Amino acid sequence: MKLGAQLYSVRDYTKTPADIEATLRRVKALGFDVIQISGFGPCAPELLAGWVKELGLDVCVTHVPWARLADPADLKKLIAEHKQWGCSHIGLGMRPGDVFPNSHEGYTRFIKKANEIGKQIQDEGLTFGYHNHDLEFEKWDGVRAIDRLIDECPDLYFILDTFWVQAGGANPVKYIKKLNGRIKVIHFKDYRIVKQVRQFAEIGEGNLDWDEIIAATKETNIPYAVIEQDADFLIDPFTSLAQSLKFLKQRV
């Protein structure tokens, strides 16, 4: 399993093309050869492709806006951009709640549209992945929404997020095993409690059972794990990434 950086963690440093180039170089210098593109400001795809190639970076997945996925013409452009970057896995960071309400009927409509989009992506030789939060663990008629996605979107891959599975009241290890063969990229993200408040944390500084999680990722042959911290930084975000990488390199 290759370790990478989810660049959403450093989104404050990817607002402009100059910022993006500097961040890519800085992340490479920290020892990362794998990245996830997410939270970038406007940047010409060809510029990004050039930096990725020059630095020898493997773009394992992206998070892209729903509006681009839902527009057939823009989806074609999106697929072409991913091919430019050498990235075969297009990711959606969250079900758009303004389009598909958080309800049984909302998920029914989302599932139908996600299957249509996934088919178009698959027809172009790429794959479509969905990133979970805790909200997918809400139940309707006794069934978790995430389980509906798993069962009713058979060709959908999952960008499973360890923090959000735990926050949803479920066991990350059980979902890693349940999704055997359907995770190309997993988000490694830790979870600490400070004064009874849930916080994001560097890997190894929180309460997730990393020995069990890593063992499950090896058992299910997940190719990529990307390190992410959404917020609650006690140190510089780049230092945070480096700290998490050091922890994981001793175990993966």
Phi, psi and omega in degrees: 000129179270140179262138181222179179248126171277109190285358169300331179300331182242035184298336177291349182248018180227041184277327184234164177305320179296318177299315183297314179300313181298320180293318177300318180293322181291318179295320176300317180295334178286346179112011179267129173252354182236138178223156164248130177274121181196140176077021180279147169282182181301134179201134179299130181305323182291327175297312180298318179299321180295316180293319179300316180293314181301318185273354180068038181268139177261111177274105188276335180190168176228168162241125184237156181293143178302321183302325179287322178293322186282344180265113185305320180291319180289328178297322177299317178296319180299317179297317179297320179298316180298322178294324175300322183275356183072026183253123184260003189231111180263128184243147172250127186283336182191146171300129181287105185295336179286339180261320182236101184301156179283079183206169178301315181293323178298317177293325178300315179291320179297317180301316179300313182290321179297323178294322178295314180295317179301322179297317179296319179293316181296323179297338179264009176085011179249178178234158184244130181235149180240130180262125182273156164239196179282338186295337179287355180263006172288147183252143167233130184054036176079006183242128177293143179300321181297326179290328173296317178300317180298315186280326188260355175237073189297337181261002180278133172268164181236132173264078189293133182249115187298319179301310188287332173297313179298317180296333178279001177087015181246175183258117180304321182297318180296322180284329173300315181289322179298326182264023180309122181089354182240018173238113173269327181224131175246143175268117174269117184211131185260172196215112178241163176242125178233116181051046177067016179246134177288133179223155169285155183210160171299151180299127181095349180261355180251210188247002178289149182272091187289330176298316180290318180296312181296320178300319180292322179294325177290318181299324183261006174056047175288126186286328185225141168233126178249139183274132181218142168222118186288321188194194175064033180290130172262350178224173178305137182303325178290320175297323177299312178301315181296320180296315179295320179298316179300315179301314186286325180299335178280353187233334184272000000 
